[in-house]
Amino acid sequence: MLEVFIMFILNFAYPQTKSFEVYDTLFGVEIVDPYRWLENVDEPEVKKWIEEQNNMAIRTLKSVNGYKKLYREIKRYSRRRYLSLPSVYKDRYFFYKFDGKSNHSALYMSIGKWNHKKARKVIDPNKFSKDGLTAMDFTFVSLDGKYIAFGKSFGGSESSTLYILDVDRNVVLPESIPDTKWTSVAWLPDNSGFYYTRNVGEDRFLPRIYFHRLGSDVNSDEYVFGEGLPDTYVPSISITRDGRFLILTVNKSWSQNDLFVKKVGEDGDWMKIAENLDGTFSLKSYGNYFYILTNYKAPNYRLLKVPIEEPSVEKAMELIPESNWILEGFSFAGGKLIFEVTESTFTRFLVGDLEGNVEHEITLPRRGSAYFSVENYESPLIYINFHSFLYPTTIFRYDVNSREMEKIWQEKVSYKTGDFVEEFVLYTSKDGTKVPMHIVHRRDIKFDGQNPTLLTGYGGFGVAMTPAFLGEDVLLKRGFVFAVACLRGGNEFGEEWHRQGMRDKKQNVFDDFIAAAEYLIKSGYTNPEKLAISGGSNGGLLVGAVMVQRPELFRVVYCGVPLLDMLRYHKFGVAHIWIPEYGNPDDPNDFKYLLEYSPYHRIDREREKVFPSVFFHAAEFDGRVHPMHAMKMAAKMQNNCKVKGPVLLYVEPAAGHGAGKPRKKRIEDNTLKSVYILWQLGVKI
């Protein structure tokens, strides 16, 4: 293996990287950071270094035999059309549609009924800029559908400016509101104005709630709520569907929030629904009751019902008790209660009366993922989006009374999905925990350990990994096995599953992923020299950590927009709001476990090992994860580590964490990632 490393170094010259050792003593531990200078991304010397790294990465990958062929292929496959479910406001149906050719999806509207073929285009973000770099971040429609608050930002930064569209006149009003990153909006029923969240912390995300009256100067907007909140708390505001109540949510973490309501038009204090309770709470109003979805005293979630006059969670009636499945969401249609559950990562829809008694289950095409929207609480019609790894995205209209299902739209597929199979397995992690994994591959593969394989996962923030249609995937087409590990830290098995993978239990996530790789190898799908792993954001942290801990298991790593320096992550941009999930490096107890797994620091202790080839992909305007993580880690690996292949770094210009990226950039990103994996695994393009 060392001979391979020496040969590789002799044939590959990295840009020169200076090393200036900075010493910190944290809780009695000396920390050496030789590449701290790379954190200053606006410095000319750092910009030059980034440019040299980018040139090397792009030149290297574009010189791989077959790059142009693969680019054309991915460009052709990217023409997949997209249609969202409608959101209904009075008699107006709003939805997104992607035509397969433009840079972005556009917002459409039909009146009276949902007609996605003859609808009017309301907002077209493809007209914001010729290059597609200005994107639409959000849309909030007024209760009657006559106004839309929408956000625009440049280069994937998500640093939005809010604009207001008069839908009937097709005119954008003259006022605009800056600093509305990840805003929430609650329109008043009479359209006289709206409540919204404004970021008052500049690069440091500190949202506060304001009120804007239509036609007024935004500089005179009334401050409403948020002063004095801890920096990690995130308030948001919405309004009930009937327009009677404002809903104030204060997210303290991904495991806890406070919930308050106030009757629209009334002064005075907010009514407390839940405060300082160990759980999450969301609310809908229907008739004389609030319906509350919560995991308080129920890690798998339950549904509560409480009179509007006395909205106490502690006194609420339990409508749907906790069960073995995860209660994901609920709504109303035709006077009935519809609720969505997840069982072993697969979606089910149940229909019952308003007392929670189940009347029937909606039959879905197969095991897969689905979500639904309703027309209004009295109409029996709901719309369902369903898909699985090999079942194309399909939209159905369903009548909860007649139980009739009608297919409205289906994504077109030009390959034989029957040539592939989906598997769902349970494997055993290091501590004996059973962990689910989805595996997709050609029907005719041989289990001889020679199949190129791509393993991915996430494992954090209560985000579940569920089946998603793969489409015409260039790796599957070339004989790859595709595996998705459903790790602790997600919501696959409720809040307890999430908590087993956060803070001081984060190592469980890495152990689960390592065990997934070992399962694939032991079961004859692949071997370490044929195994690639991929992850982005928190998933980038995942693959970075397991690469350092068990490098012998993997040949190739694609590490996208990752966190890797876990002792300084909270000092950049919005990352301080992740302290409840990861822990606080400034706390001596949290510091210990963060230092133990932090990839940027642990790799110093593992220096004698031979590491996989790595492609670090960061972004210039990433407003979530600072590119310094990928930059510092790439510098350390290029200059101090033995590797099986190149360590490449690409800090993508005019791009962010991923949201709002134009089609051309998405095609190039997919091509760079795919050609890198194919090249390093020795698979012919």
MIROMAR-833952 format. One record per residue (C-alpha): z negated, x, y; residue in three letters. Coordinates in steps of 0.25 Angstrom, whole numbers, plus 5000, padded with zeros to 4 digits. Layout:
// residues N
ZXYALA...
END
This chain:
// residues 685
500050005000MET499750115010LEU501150175007GLU501750045011VAL500850055024PHE501350195027ILE502750165025MET502650035034PHE502050115045ILE503050225045LEU504150115047ASN503550025057PHE503150075071ALA502149985079TYR502049985094PRO501050075099GLN499650015101THR498550075109LYS497150075104SER495950065114PHE494650045106GLU493749945113VAL492349945107TYR491449815108ASP490049815102THR489849665098LEU488449635091PHE488249775087GLY489649795081VAL490649885088GLU492049825088ILE493249915091VAL494449845097ASP495649945099PRO496649845103TYR495849765114ARG496849805124TRP497849715118LEU497049595122GLU497649615136ASN498949545133VAL499349545148ASP499249695150GLU500649765151PRO500249865140GLU499849755130VAL501149675134LYS501949795130LYS501249815117TRP501549665114ILE502949685117GLU503149805108GLU502449725097GLN503249605099ASN504549685099ASN504149755086MET503849625079ALA505049555083ILE505949675080ARG505349695067THR505449545062LEU506849525068LYS507349645061SER506949585047VAL508149555039ASN508449405039GLY507649375052TYR508849305059LYS509149225046LYS507649175046LEU507649145061TYR508849055059ARG508248985047GLU506948965054ILE507648915066LYS508448815057ARG507148765051TYR506448745064SER507348625067ARG506348535060ARG506148415068ARG504848355072TYR504248225075LEU502848195078SER502048065076LEU502047965088PRO500847955097SER500847815103VAL500347775117TYR500547625119LYS501947595115ASP502447735117ARG502647835105TYR502547985109PHE502948095099PHE503548235097TYR504848265092LYS505548405089PHE507048405088ASP507148535080GLY507848605090LYS507048605103SER505848705106ASN504748595106HIS504548445102SER504648345113ALA503848215115LEU504548085113TYR504147935116MET504647805111SER504147665116ILE503747545107GLY503947615094LYS504047755088TRP505547795088ASN505647945087HIS507147935087LYS507347865100LYS506147915108ALA506147965122ARG505848115124LYS504648115134VAL504248265135ILE505248375130ASP504548515131PRO505848575128ASN506248555142LYS504948625147PHE505648765146SER506948815141LYS506348915131ASP505348815126GLY504148905130LEU503548785138THR502948685128ALA502248555128MET500748575124ASP500248425124PHE500548285127THR499548175131PHE500148035132VAL499447925141SER498947805133LEU500147725138ASP501147835135GLY501547845150LYS501047975153TYR501048115146ILE500148235149ALA500848355143PHE500648505143GLY501548615145LYS501348765143SER502148895141PHE502348995130GLY501448925120GLY500248955129SER499748805128GLU499248825143SER499648685146SER499948625160THR499848465159LEU500948375164TYR501048225165ILE502348145161LEU502548005166ASP503247955153VAL503947835159ASP504547915171ARG504748035163ASN504148115174VAL503148225174VAL502048205185LEU501848315195PRO500448345191GLU500148455180SER498848505175ILE498748655171PRO497748715161ASP497848605151THR497848685138LYS497548605126TRP497248485135THR496748345131SER497148225139VAL496648085140ALA497547985149TRP496847875155LEU497347735151PRO497947705165ASP498647835166ASN497947875179SER497548005173GLY497048085161PHE495848175157TYR496248315152TYR495748445148THR496048565157ARG495848715153ASN494948775164VAL494748915157GLY496148965159GLU496449055147ASP495049015141ARG495148875136PHE494148785143LEU494648645144PRO493948545153ARG494248395155ILE494848345168TYR495448215173PHE496848205180HIS497248085188ARG498748065187LEU499448105200GLY498248185205SER498148335208ASP497648405195VAL496748495203ASN495948375206SER495748335192ASP494348285188GLU493548375179TYR492948285168VAL492248375157PHE492048505151GLY491248585161GLU490148675154GLY490748665140LEU490648785132PRO491948865132ASP492248835117THR492148675119TYR493448605121VAL493448465128PRO494548365127SER494848225131ILE495648105126SER495647955126ILE495547845116THR496847785112ARG496447645118ASP496147725132GLY494647675132ARG493947805130PHE494047955134LEU493648045123ILE493048185126LEU492948285115THR492248425116VAL492648515105ASN491548615103LYS492348675091SER493248635080TRP492048575073SER491348505084GLN491648415096ASN490948325105ASP491548185108LEU491348095120PHE492047965125VAL492147895138LYS492747755142LYS493947775151VAL493647745165GLY492147745164GLU491247855171ASP490047915165GLY489748005153ASP490548025140TRP490047945128MET489548045117LYS490248015104ILE489848155098ALA489148275104GLU488548395098ASN488848355084LEU489348445073ASP490748385071GLY492048345077THR492348205083PHE493648125087SER493747985092LEU494647865092LYS494247725098SER494747595092TYR494147455096GLY492747465098ASN492447595091TYR492647745091PHE493147805079TYR492647955077ILE493148055067LEU492148165065THR491748275055ASN490248255060TYR489448255048LYS490748245040ALA491548375038PRO492748295033ASN492648195044TYR492248045045ARG492647935054LEU491647855063LEU491647725070LYS490747695082VAL490647585092PRO491247625106ILE489947575113GLU489047675104GLU489947795101PRO488847875093SER489347965081VAL488047955075GLU488047805075LYS489447785071ALA489947715058MET490647805048GLU492047745046LEU492647845037ILE491647935030PRO491848085027GLU492648105014SER493248215006ASN494548205014TRP494548255029ILE494648135039LEU495648195049GLU495948075058GLY496047925060PHE496747825069SER496947675069PHE498247585066ALA498347435064GLY496847425065GLY496647515054LYS496047655053LEU496947765048ILE496347895045PHE496948035040GLU496248115030VAL496548255024THR496248275009GLU496448425004SER497348445016THR498248325014PHE498248205023THR497948055019ARG497947935028PHE497047815025LEU497047675032VAL495847595033GLY495147485041ASP494247515054LEU493047525045GLU493647645038GLY493947575025ASN495247635019VAL496347535016GLU497447625011HIS498047765012GLU499347795018ILE500247855007THR500847995012LEU502048055006PRO501248164999ARG500148255001ARG500248315015GLY499848315030SER499948195039ALA499448135052TYR499747995059PHE499747925072SER499647785076VAL500347685085GLU499147615090ASN497847575083TYR498347435081GLU499747465076SER499847485061PRO500847595062LEU500547745061ILE501447865060TYR501147975050ILE501648125050ASN501648175035PHE502148315030HIS501748415019SER502248555016PHE503548505010LEU503548365015TYR504248355029PRO503548295041THR503748145040THR503348035049ILE502947895044PHE502547765050ARG501547685043TYR500947545044ASP499447545040VAL499547395037ASN500847385029SER500647525024ARG502147545026GLU502647695028MET503947725035GLU504547865037LYS504947885051ILE505348035051TRP505448155042GLN505748295045GLU507048345038LYS507048445028VAL508248525023SER507548595011TYR507048544997LYS505548524999THR505548494984GLY505848644981ASP504448674986PHE503048634982VAL501748614989GLU500448654982GLU498948624986PHE497948714979VAL496448744981LEU496048894980TYR494748954980THR494249034992SER493249154991LYS491949064992ASP492548964982GLY493048864992THR494248794987LYS495348804998VAL496648724998PRO498048785000MET499448725001HIS500548804994ILE502048784996VAL503148854988HIS504448834981ARG504348754968ARG504948864960ASP504148984964ILE503549074954LYS502049104954PHE502249254951ASP501549304964GLY502849344971GLN503049224980ASN503049264995PRO501949175001THR501449135015LEU499949095016LEU499349025028THR498148955033GLY497248925045TYR495848905042GLY495148865055GLY494848765066PHE494848645056GLY496348655055VAL496848605041ALA498048665035MET498848545029THR500248535024PRO501348545034ALA502848535031PHE503448675030LEU504848635032GLY505948735029GLU505048855028ASP505748995028VAL504749055019LEU504648945009LEU506148945008LYS506049095004ARG505049074993GLY503749085000PHE502449014995VAL501748945007PHE500248925007ALA499248865016VAL497848885014ALA496848775019CYS495748865023LEU494348835027ARG494248825043GLY495248715042GLY494948565040ASN495548545027GLU494248505021PHE493548455034GLY492548525044GLU491748595033GLU493048665029TRP493248705043HIS491848755045ARG491948845033GLN493048925040GLY492548935054MET491649035061ARG490749115051ASP491549055040LYS492949105044LYS492949195033GLN493149075023ASN494449055030VAL494949195027PHE494349185013ASP495149055010ASP496449115015PHE496249245006ILE495949154994ALA497249074997ALA498049204996ALA497349254984GLU497649114977TYR499149124981LEU499149264974ILE498349234962LYS499149104959SER500449184959GLY501049134972TYR501149264978THR500549404979ASN499949484991PRO501249554994GLU501949414995LYS500849345003LEU500949315018ALA499949245026ILE500149175040SER499249115050GLY499149085065GLY498049075075SER496749045067ASN497649065055GLY498049205061GLY496649245061LEU496649195046LEU497749285041VAL497249395050GLY495849395044ALA496349385029VAL497349495031MET496249585035VAL495349545025GLN496249535013ARG497549615017PRO497949635002GLU498249495000LEU499349485010PHE500649545013ARG501049475026VAL500249415038VAL500749325049TYR499649315059CYS500049215070GLY499249205084VAL497949245077PRO496549275080LEU496149415075LEU495149475084ASP493949375082MET492949455091LEU493749425103ARG494549305100TYR493649215109HIS493949295121LYS495449255123PHE495949115128GLY495548995121VAL494949065109ALA493449045113HIS493648895109ILE493748945095TRP492349005094ILE491748885087PRO492748905076GLU492749065075TYR491449105081GLY491049175093ASN491249335093PRO490149345104ASP489149285094ASP488549385085PRO488549295073ASN489949255075ASP490349395078PHE489949445064LYS490949355056TYR492049365067LEU492049515066LEU492049515051GLU493349435050TYR494049465063SER495349525058PRO495549615070TYR494149685067HIS494149675052ARG495449745050ILE494749875055ASP493849865043ARG494949835033GLU495849955038ARG496050015025GLU496749895019LYS498249875020VAL498549745028PHE499749645027PRO500949655037SER500549565049VAL501349485059PHE500449455071PHE501049345079HIS500349315093ALA500849245105ALA500849285120GLU500349155126PHE499449115115ASP498349025121GLY497549015109ARG497449155102VAL497649275110HIS498749375105PRO497749485106MET497249455092HIS498649485085ALA498949595095MET497649675092LYS497749645077MET499149695076ALA498849825084ALA497649855075LYS498549825062MET499749905067GLN498950025071ASN497750035061ASN498149955048CYS498849975035LYS499849865033VAL500949815023LYS501949785034GLY502149775049PRO501049725058VAL501849645068LEU501349575081LEU502149475089TYR501549415102VAL502549305104GLU502949295119PRO502849165126ALA502149095114ALA500749045112GLY499949005100HIS501048915094GLY501048785102ALA502248755110GLY503148865104LYS504648835106PRO505548825094ARG506248955096LYS504949025096LYS504448955083ARG505748995076ILE505549135080GLU504049135076ASP504349075062ASN505449175060THR504649295064LEU503449255055LYS504449215043SER505249345044VAL503949425044TYR503349365032ILE504749365024LEU504949515028TRP503549565024GLN503549485011LEU504949545007GLY505549405006VAL507049395009LYS507449315022ILE
END
